[in-house]
Amino acid sequence: MSSTPLNQSSSRSHAIFTITIEGKHIDSETYFVSKLHLVDLAGSERVSKSNVEGSTLVEAKHINLSLTYLEQVIIALHEKALGSRKHIPYRNSLMTTILRDSLGGNCKTVMVATLSSDVENLEETISTSRFAQRCSQLVNEVIAWIYYLIF
């Protein structure tokens, strides 16, 4: 946590909370695993607008870089769905590596964007809206998989 001129209680990092649910049917050997990733992305403050320095500036650059990598993965997944791309750059960041199966795997993906109605935050609101629009282009085909345990 750190304060910046734009945010008095900025988390200065992304947060990923993962819930894994495993189950087995009582009458059979059918086994299933589900994951729920809840991701809180740190805000992408414009460095020139926030006037931060030192370690806070370094943190802001890392936050913005990781959001860029996430956006690159989302764009690559969309291009792959259109048939014009094969490689997805998941390994560019730890966050995209962790979220790999939630972005392009057998899953449902939901993006919730928090926007500001304040005129001073118009650039950030537009940027967030465009990011959410690109996220909406993700198309995942959800297929139920059933695993059988063999003893």
C-alpha positions as a Markdown table, in Angstrom:
| # | Residue | x | y | z |
|---|---|---|---|---|
| 1 | Met | 0.0 | 0.0 | 0.0 |
| 2 | Ser | 1.2 | 3.4 | -0.9 |
| 3 | Ser | -0.3 | 6.8 | -1.6 |
| 4 | Thr | 0.1 | 8.6 | -4.9 |
| 5 | Pro | -1.3 | 12.0 | -5.9 |
| 6 | Leu | -4.1 | 10.2 | -7.7 |
| 7 | Asn | -4.9 | 7.5 | -5.2 |
| 8 | Gln | -4.5 | 7.8 | -1.4 |
| 9 | Ser | -4.5 | 4.0 | -0.8 |
| 10 | Ser | -3.1 | 2.4 | -3.9 |
| 11 | Ser | -2.4 | -1.3 | -3.5 |
| 12 | Arg | 0.6 | -1.0 | -5.9 |
| 13 | Ser | 0.2 | -4.6 | -7.0 |
| 14 | His | -2.1 | -7.1 | -8.6 |
| 15 | Ala | -3.8 | -9.7 | -6.4 |
| 16 | Ile | -4.8 | -13.2 | -7.5 |
| 17 | Phe | -7.0 | -15.3 | -5.2 |
| 18 | Thr | -7.5 | -18.9 | -6.4 |
| 19 | Ile | -10.1 | -21.3 | -5.1 |
| 20 | Thr | -9.7 | -25.0 | -6.1 |
| 21 | Ile | -12.6 | -27.3 | -5.7 |
| 22 | Glu | -12.1 | -31.0 | -6.0 |
| 23 | Gly | -14.8 | -33.6 | -5.9 |
| 24 | Lys | -15.6 | -37.3 | -6.4 |
| 25 | His | -19.0 | -38.8 | -7.0 |
| 26 | Ile | -19.9 | -41.2 | -4.2 |
| 27 | Asp | -21.3 | -43.9 | -6.5 |
| 28 | Ser | -18.5 | -44.0 | -9.0 |
| 29 | Glu | -14.9 | -43.2 | -9.5 |
| 30 | Thr | -15.7 | -39.9 | -11.3 |
| 31 | Tyr | -13.4 | -37.1 | -10.2 |
| 32 | Phe | -13.6 | -33.4 | -11.0 |
| 33 | Val | -11.5 | -30.3 | -10.4 |
| 34 | Ser | -12.7 | -26.7 | -10.8 |
| 35 | Lys | -10.7 | -23.5 | -10.2 |
| 36 | Leu | -12.0 | -20.0 | -9.6 |
| 37 | His | -9.4 | -17.2 | -10.0 |
| 38 | Leu | -10.5 | -13.8 | -8.6 |
| 39 | Val | -8.1 | -11.2 | -9.9 |
| 40 | Asp | -7.8 | -7.6 | -8.7 |
| 41 | Leu | -5.7 | -5.7 | -11.3 |
| 42 | Ala | -3.9 | -2.7 | -10.0 |
| 43 | Gly | -4.9 | 0.5 | -11.7 |
| 44 | Ser | -2.9 | 1.7 | -14.6 |
| 45 | Glu | -2.0 | 5.3 | -13.5 |
| 46 | Arg | -0.3 | 7.4 | -16.1 |
| 47 | Val | 3.1 | 8.1 | -14.7 |
| 48 | Ser | 3.2 | 11.6 | -16.2 |
| 49 | Lys | -0.1 | 12.4 | -14.6 |
| 50 | Ser | 0.6 | 10.9 | -11.1 |
| 51 | Asn | 4.0 | 12.6 | -10.7 |
| 52 | Val | 5.4 | 9.7 | -8.7 |
| 53 | Glu | 9.1 | 9.2 | -8.1 |
| 54 | Gly | 11.6 | 6.6 | -6.8 |
| 55 | Ser | 10.3 | 3.2 | -5.8 |
| 56 | Thr | 6.7 | 4.2 | -6.5 |
| 57 | Leu | 7.7 | 5.1 | -10.1 |
| 58 | Val | 9.3 | 1.7 | -10.5 |
| 59 | Glu | 6.2 | 0.0 | -9.1 |
| 60 | Ala | 4.0 | 1.9 | -11.5 |
| 61 | Lys | 6.2 | 0.9 | -14.5 |
| 62 | His | 5.9 | -2.8 | -13.4 |
| 63 | Ile | 2.1 | -2.5 | -13.0 |
| 64 | Asn | 1.7 | -1.0 | -16.4 |
| 65 | Leu | 4.1 | -3.6 | -18.0 |
| 66 | Ser | 2.2 | -6.5 | -16.6 |
| 67 | Leu | -1.1 | -5.0 | -17.8 |
| 68 | Thr | 0.5 | -4.7 | -21.3 |
| 69 | Tyr | 1.5 | -8.4 | -21.2 |
| 70 | Leu | -2.0 | -9.4 | -20.2 |
| 71 | Glu | -3.4 | -7.3 | -23.0 |
| 72 | Gln | -1.0 | -9.0 | -25.5 |
| 73 | Val | -2.2 | -12.4 | -24.4 |
| 74 | Ile | -5.8 | -11.3 | -24.8 |
| 75 | Ile | -5.2 | -9.9 | -28.3 |
| 76 | Ala | -3.2 | -13.1 | -29.2 |
| 77 | Leu | -6.1 | -15.3 | -28.1 |
| 78 | His | -8.5 | -13.3 | -30.2 |
| 79 | Glu | -6.2 | -13.6 | -33.2 |
| 80 | Lys | -5.8 | -17.3 | -32.6 |
| 81 | Ala | -9.6 | -17.7 | -32.6 |
| 82 | Leu | -9.7 | -15.9 | -36.0 |
| 83 | Gly | -7.0 | -18.3 | -37.3 |
| 84 | Ser | -4.3 | -15.8 | -37.8 |
| 85 | Arg | -2.0 | -16.7 | -34.9 |
| 86 | Lys | -0.6 | -19.7 | -33.2 |
| 87 | His | 1.7 | -18.6 | -30.4 |
| 88 | Ile | 0.2 | -17.1 | -27.2 |
| 89 | Pro | 2.8 | -15.2 | -25.1 |
| 90 | Tyr | 1.7 | -16.6 | -21.7 |
| 91 | Arg | 5.3 | -16.7 | -20.3 |
| 92 | Asn | 5.9 | -12.9 | -20.6 |
| 93 | Ser | 4.7 | -12.4 | -17.0 |
| 94 | Leu | 4.0 | -14.5 | -13.9 |
| 95 | Met | 0.4 | -13.2 | -13.9 |
| 96 | Thr | -0.4 | -14.5 | -17.4 |
| 97 | Thr | 1.3 | -17.8 | -16.7 |
| 98 | Ile | -0.9 | -18.3 | -13.6 |
| 99 | Leu | -4.0 | -17.2 | -15.4 |
| 100 | Arg | -3.2 | -19.3 | -18.5 |
| 101 | Asp | -6.1 | -21.8 | -18.1 |
| 102 | Ser | -8.5 | -19.0 | -17.1 |
| 103 | Leu | -7.8 | -17.0 | -20.2 |
| 104 | Gly | -7.5 | -19.5 | -23.0 |
| 105 | Gly | -8.4 | -22.8 | -21.5 |
| 106 | Asn | -11.6 | -24.7 | -20.8 |
| 107 | Cys | -13.3 | -22.0 | -18.8 |
| 108 | Lys | -15.6 | -19.1 | -18.5 |
| 109 | Thr | -14.0 | -15.7 | -18.2 |
| 110 | Val | -15.7 | -12.6 | -16.8 |
| 111 | Met | -14.2 | -9.1 | -16.7 |
| 112 | Val | -15.6 | -6.5 | -14.3 |
| 113 | Ala | -14.3 | -3.0 | -14.8 |
| 114 | Thr | -14.5 | -0.2 | -12.3 |
| 115 | Leu | -14.8 | 3.2 | -14.0 |
| 116 | Ser | -14.8 | 6.7 | -12.6 |
| 117 | Ser | -17.3 | 9.3 | -13.6 |
| 118 | Asp | -15.0 | 12.1 | -12.6 |
| 119 | Val | -13.8 | 14.3 | -15.5 |
| 120 | Glu | -10.2 | 14.2 | -14.1 |
| 121 | Asn | -10.1 | 10.5 | -14.7 |
| 122 | Leu | -11.5 | 10.5 | -18.2 |
| 123 | Glu | -8.3 | 9.1 | -19.8 |
| 124 | Glu | -8.1 | 6.2 | -17.4 |
| 125 | Thr | -11.9 | 5.5 | -17.7 |
| 126 | Ile | -11.5 | 5.3 | -21.5 |
| 127 | Ser | -8.4 | 3.2 | -21.3 |
| 128 | Thr | -10.2 | 0.8 | -18.9 |
| 129 | Ser | -13.2 | 0.6 | -21.1 |
| 130 | Arg | -11.1 | -0.2 | -24.1 |
| 131 | Phe | -9.3 | -2.9 | -22.1 |
| 132 | Ala | -12.6 | -4.4 | -21.0 |
| 133 | Gln | -13.8 | -4.4 | -24.7 |
| 134 | Arg | -10.7 | -6.3 | -25.7 |
| 135 | Cys | -11.3 | -8.8 | -22.9 |
| 136 | Ser | -14.9 | -9.3 | -24.2 |
| 137 | Gln | -13.4 | -10.6 | -27.4 |
| 138 | Leu | -12.2 | -13.7 | -25.6 |
| 139 | Val | -14.1 | -16.7 | -26.8 |
| 140 | Asn | -13.7 | -19.9 | -24.8 |
| 141 | Glu | -15.3 | -23.2 | -25.6 |
| 142 | Val | -16.3 | -24.8 | -22.3 |
| 143 | Ile | -16.2 | -28.6 | -22.3 |
| 144 | Ala | -17.0 | -30.7 | -19.3 |
| 145 | Trp | -14.2 | -33.2 | -18.6 |
| 146 | Ile | -14.8 | -36.2 | -16.3 |
| 147 | Tyr | -11.8 | -38.1 | -14.9 |
| 148 | Tyr | -12.0 | -41.6 | -13.7 |
| 149 | Leu | -9.8 | -42.8 | -10.9 |
| 150 | Ile | -8.2 | -46.1 | -11.4 |
| 151 | Phe | -6.8 | -48.0 | -8.4 |
